[in-house]
Amino acid sequence: MSKVSYITVWADTNTANKMNPTDYPNKNIDVDNALLKHTLFLIDQILQLNPHEILIMDNEGNFPKQDNPLIRVIPSFQTFDFASEDYQDPYWIHELGLLDYKGMYIERKGGKPHIKKLNHAMVCAMAYNHGIVEATGDYLVLQHNDTEYLFDRYSEKEVIHDAINLLERENYEYITIDRKPVKMEEYSKYDYFADCYWFLCRGDFYQKHRIWVDWARGDNNHLATITCFDKGLKYLHLPGFFENIEHRRYEFSEQYGYSGKDGNLHTFNDKPFIIHLKGGTGLHRILRENR
């Protein structure tokens, strides 16, 4: 039986307010409650997959205590007071090499850490990579907490098994449901970047290739795609059925029984297996009546 670590990040509108005050001028309790409800729902779904562990990287310091020993709630990047006189770097900061990383957003000035301007995507990226350091499974699934498995369509025990077998059989470095379009001309040769909507890899993938926080683009796993492409390594981006959801929101698929307003549908072996509900920092989309 494969040992799979599932990693997701908890961040509510408090983080969005601090990092993106123009888009989120105030904390939104309705959105926070909906995000928490769905995160707990996703945890219950993952528990059905016989996980080795579930890592909740708590970027707020307020995620509810979990009694199940398979669920590890770990305070992460946003919970640290870098300005405190008593602050000491946690071990995982050094493990990630962030204090030496070119283009990083942590610097040393006069012996104290200095945090440059961050955004919501960057602090979530830090928490995901912290989770990678903490994970102990043979395989990792990095997953957004606004996703939902479609157990009525595809047994997830089956899809996880099939995906791991495919990764090993084809010697893929990773398999992901995401195909994020490249927005900058200088990166056009890569076609698509990966993100953490649902991302499967071996447990040593990041350490082996020294892939950590992609500060330059402020998103997860763009650097994973760039590294694999440049090294000639194999990887697989599974396209979403509603690939350009903003243009196809009201289309309906008779084959799958979903429309774009349900979220971005992703398939594996031509079977629906996951829905991505919101995307980006559009946190209000988790309120389904507003989507």
N, C-alpha and C positions, 0 to 999 in steps of 0.2 A: 504494500500500500504506500503510495507516494505521500510524503509529508509536505503539505502545502500551507504556507503562511499567507494570510490575507491581510493587507495593509490598507487602511483608509484614514482620512484626516477629518477631525472634528473642528470646524470653525463656524461661528455664527455671525450675525450681522454686526457684532461688536468689532470683529476683525475687519470686516468690509468697511465699517465706518471709519476706523483708524487709518486704513490703507487707501480707501477710495471715497473720501468724504463728499466729493462732488456727486457721485452716483448714489451713495448711501449716507445722506446727511444725518440720519438718526438710526439708532438701533430699532429693529422691527420685531417685536415680540411674537407676532403672528407667524412671521417667516421662521424665526428661531424655533418655535414650537413645532412647526411643520417639518423643519429640517431634523430636529431631534426625533420626532415620531418616525420619520422615514429611515433615519439611521438605525434606530432600534429594530425596525422591521427588516432592514437589510441584514443586520446581525443575526436575527432569527433565521433568515434564509440561508446564510452562510453556514450556520450551525448544522443545517440539514446536509451539508456537503462533506461531513466528516473532516473538518479542518484540523490541521496540526495546531494552529493557533490563529486568533484574530487580534490584530494590533490596532487599537484605536489611538491614533496620535492626537492627543488633546491639546490643541493650540489655544484653548481658552482657559483651561484649568477648571472647567465646570461640568465636564461630562459625568453623568450619573455613575456611581460605583456599580460594578458588575460582580455578581457572586460566582458566576461560572468561571472555573479556572482556565478554560480555553480562551477567555477574553482578557486581554491585557490592555488596560487604559494607562497610557504613558504620557505624562506632561511633556510638551514639546516646545519648539522654538519661541512661540509668542508668550509663553509663561515665564520666561527668564527676565529678570531685571538687570539688564546690561549696565545700567548706570550706577548700580549699588556698589558701595565700597567693598562689600563682601563677595561680589561676583567672582566666580571662577569658571573658566570654560569647562563645560561638561565633556566627558571623554569622547563623545561621538563627534563633537566639533573637530577634534584633532583627527579622528578616524576618517572623516570626510576630506581632510586636508584643506578646510575652508580658509584657514588663516594664511595659507600659502597660495591660494587659488587666484590666478590672474582674472581681473574683472569682478572679483568678489565684492560684497557689500559690507564686509566686516574688515576694519583696519585697526591698526594699533597706533595711537597717538599719545605720546607722553606716558606710555605704559598702560593706558586704559583703552578698552574697546570703543570704537566709534561706529555707529550704525548709520550708514547712508540711507537715502530714501528708498523704501521698499514699497511693493504693492501686494495686493491680495494673492496673486498667483505666485509671487516669490516666496512669501512666508509659507504657503501651502507646499511649495516645492521643497523647502527646507524640512518640513515635517515629514513628507514622504521619504526623503532620503535618510532622515533620522530613523524612520521605521525600518528601512532596509538594513541599517546597521544592527538594529535590535532583533530582527527576524532570525529564526533558527531552522526554518524549513528547508527541504531540498529544492523546493520550487516556491516562487513568490507570485502572488496575484496582487498587483497594485490596482485599487479600485476606488472610483469616486463614490461618495456616500449618497449620490442622487441617482443611483442606478437600481434596477429592479430585475431580478431573474424571472423568467417566464416558465415556471415549472409546469404549467399546463400544456406547454408546447414541446418542451425538451427537458428530459431529466438532467439536472445539472451535474449529478454524479457521473452521468454519461458524458456530458460535454467536457467536463474537466479531465476525465480519463482520456477522451478522444483528443483533446487539445495537447495534453502532455505527450501522448503517443505520437501525434503529428510533429510536435517540436523535436522529439528525439529521432524519429524516423527520417525527417528531412534535414536534420541538423540546423534548425532555425535557432538564432540567438534569442528571438522573442516572437510572440504572437500577440497582436493587439486588435481590438475592435475599432480603434480610431484611425482615421486618415485625415489628419488636420491639414488643410491646404496651405502651401507655402505662400506667404504674403510678400516676401522680399525678393526682388529679382536676383540678388546675389546668391540665394539658396535654391534657385529654380531647378537645378539639376537633381534635387532630392525628391521632387514630385509631392511627397507627403511626409509629415512628421507624425510621430506617435505622441500620445498623451496617456494619462493614467485613468481613463474611463474604465478600462478593463485591460490589464497588461500582464501577460504571463511570461516568466523567464526562469532560468535556473537560479538557484540561490546564490551562486557566485558570479552572476553576470556583471553586476556593477563593479565589484572589486577587481575582477579579472581585467576589465577594460578601463578601469579608473573613470567610470562615468558617474558623476555626481550631480550637483545642482547646476542647471543650465542658466546661469545668471544673465547671460547676454540677451536671451529671449524671454526670460522670466516665466518659463513654462516647463513642465516635466517632460523629459524624454525626447525632446527635440535633439539633444546631444546624443541620445542613444541611437537615433536614426542616422545622424551624421556620422557617428563613429563606425557603425556597421557598414554603411554605404562606402565610406572612404577606405575601409579595410577589406572590402569585398566579401563581407559576411552575409549570410542568408537571414532574412527576417520576413515576417508576413503581416501585412495590414489588411484586415478583413473590412470590406466596405460596409457602411451602414446602408440600409435600404432607402431611407430618406436622407441621402447624402447631403443634399443642399436643402435642409429643412425649411429655411426661410423662404425658399421659392416653391416648395412643394407641400406646404403645411396642410392644405386642404385636399390633397390627393388621398385616395383610399386604395389599399392593396387588397383585392379580393383573395389573392394567394395567401396572404398572411393575416388578414383581418384587422389591420391597423391603419391609422392615418397619421400624418405628421404631427397633429395636435396631441397625440398620445405621448410624444417624445420621439427621440431618434432610435428607430428599431435596428438592432444588429442581429445578424444570422450567423450560424455556424453549420456547415454541411447542409446549407439551404433550409435550415430550421430556425425559427425565431428563438433566441435564448436570452436576450437582455434588452432592456429599454433604458436609454439615458434620458432623464427627465428634463433637465434644465439647460446645462451647458454654460461654460464661462462663469462670469460673476453675476449672471441673471438669477440671483437667488430667489426672487419673487416667484419664479416659475414653479418652484416646489409647491406653491399654493395652487392646486390643480384647477380651481375654479377660475384662476386668472390666466391660465395658459391657453 
